[in-house]
């Protein structure tokens, strides 16, 4: 059995949306991906996997502990588009 370690970015990373700055929420990433994948019976497992990929990509594109909400949007839509076209369309419709 192996373990998986993950970052707790909620206190380390800030998201800039227009002129406001908010703490990053990994839970929000999971939830938005989960909602886009809700047509799968195992949406929770798939969303968990894709959320981790998304968070890793966010980390790689972060500078100065800040990232814009539009960058996060682009990362998520790119990942979902490659994974499942319907999920990408659902995500676009809600964001």
Backbone torsions as a table, in degrees:
resi	resn	phi	psi	omega
1	UNK	NA	139.3	177.8
2	UNK	-114.5	160.3	176.4
3	UNK	-112.9	157.0	178.3
4	UNK	-121.7	122.7	177.8
5	UNK	-97.9	146.8	179.1
6	UNK	-137.2	160.6	179.2
7	UNK	-83.4	147.5	168.9
8	UNK	-104.3	93.3	-173.5
9	UNK	-89.9	-7.3	-173.2
10	UNK	-56.6	-30.3	179.8
11	UNK	-103.6	-4.9	-175.2
12	UNK	-106.4	-22.1	-173.4
13	UNK	-121.4	138.6	178.9
14	UNK	-114.5	146.3	179.2
15	UNK	-113.0	126.0	178.5
16	UNK	-98.2	120.9	177.9
17	UNK	-126.7	112.4	-172.1
18	UNK	55.6	-114.3	-179.1
19	UNK	-106.6	2.1	-178.7
20	UNK	-99.0	149.4	175.9
21	UNK	-122.8	127.4	-177.8
22	UNK	-127.6	157.4	174.8
23	UNK	-66.9	145.8	176.2
24	UNK	-66.0	145.9	178.1
25	UNK	-129.9	107.1	176.5
26	UNK	-66.7	-29.2	177.8
27	UNK	-65.0	-37.9	178.5
28	UNK	-66.1	-38.4	176.4
29	UNK	-60.1	-50.1	179.4
30	UNK	-58.4	-47.6	-175.5
31	UNK	-63.1	-43.1	-179.4
32	UNK	-67.4	-36.8	177.6
33	UNK	-70.3	-41.2	178.1
34	UNK	-58.3	-44.3	179.7
35	UNK	-62.7	-36.0	178.7
36	UNK	-71.5	-24.6	-177.8
37	UNK	-102.0	12.1	-172.8
38	UNK	-66.4	-4.1	175.4
39	UNK	-83.6	-4.4	175.2
40	UNK	-97.8	142.3	177.8
41	UNK	-64.1	-33.8	-179.6
42	UNK	-104.8	42.0	-176.9
43	UNK	-57.2	-36.0	-178.7
44	UNK	-63.9	-43.3	178.4
45	UNK	-66.7	-44.3	179.6
46	UNK	-63.8	-42.6	-179.4
47	UNK	-65.4	-38.7	178.2
48	UNK	-61.7	-45.5	178.5
49	UNK	-62.0	-49.2	-178.5
50	UNK	-70.2	-31.4	177.0
51	UNK	-65.0	-40.1	178.9
52	UNK	-65.7	-41.0	175.9
53	UNK	-60.9	-44.3	179.8
54	UNK	-61.1	-46.7	-179.2
55	UNK	-63.0	-41.0	177.0
56	UNK	-61.4	-40.6	177.9
57	UNK	-66.9	-40.2	177.6
58	UNK	-60.4	-45.1	179.3
59	UNK	-59.0	-42.3	-177.8
60	UNK	-69.1	-20.1	-178.1
61	UNK	-107.7	12.0	-177.6
62	UNK	-94.5	135.9	172.8
63	UNK	-130.0	142.1	178.8
64	UNK	58.0	30.7	178.3
65	UNK	61.4	19.9	177.8
66	UNK	-131.6	148.1	174.1
67	UNK	-144.0	148.2	179.4
68	UNK	-84.9	154.0	177.4
69	UNK	-65.1	-30.4	178.5
70	UNK	-69.0	-33.4	175.7
71	UNK	-66.5	-42.7	176.9
72	UNK	-61.6	-44.6	177.4
73	UNK	-55.9	-48.8	-178.2
74	UNK	-63.1	-37.6	177.8
75	UNK	-64.2	-48.4	-178.3
76	UNK	-63.3	-45.6	-177.3
77	UNK	-66.4	-35.0	177.0
78	UNK	-65.0	-46.2	-179.9
79	UNK	-64.4	-46.1	-179.8
80	UNK	-65.8	-37.7	179.3
81	UNK	-62.0	-37.1	178.3
82	UNK	-74.9	-28.9	-175.3
83	UNK	-86.9	-47.3	-175.5
84	UNK	-160.3	117.8	-175.9
85	UNK	-61.8	-39.7	-179.9
86	UNK	-64.2	-41.6	178.3
87	UNK	-61.3	-40.9	178.8
88	UNK	-63.4	-41.7	178.6
89	UNK	-64.6	-40.1	179.1
90	UNK	-65.8	-40.1	178.5
91	UNK	-63.6	-45.5	178.2
92	UNK	-60.0	-39.9	-178.7
93	UNK	-65.2	-29.2	-178.1
94	UNK	-96.7	-5.1	-178.6
95	UNK	-130.1	NA	NA
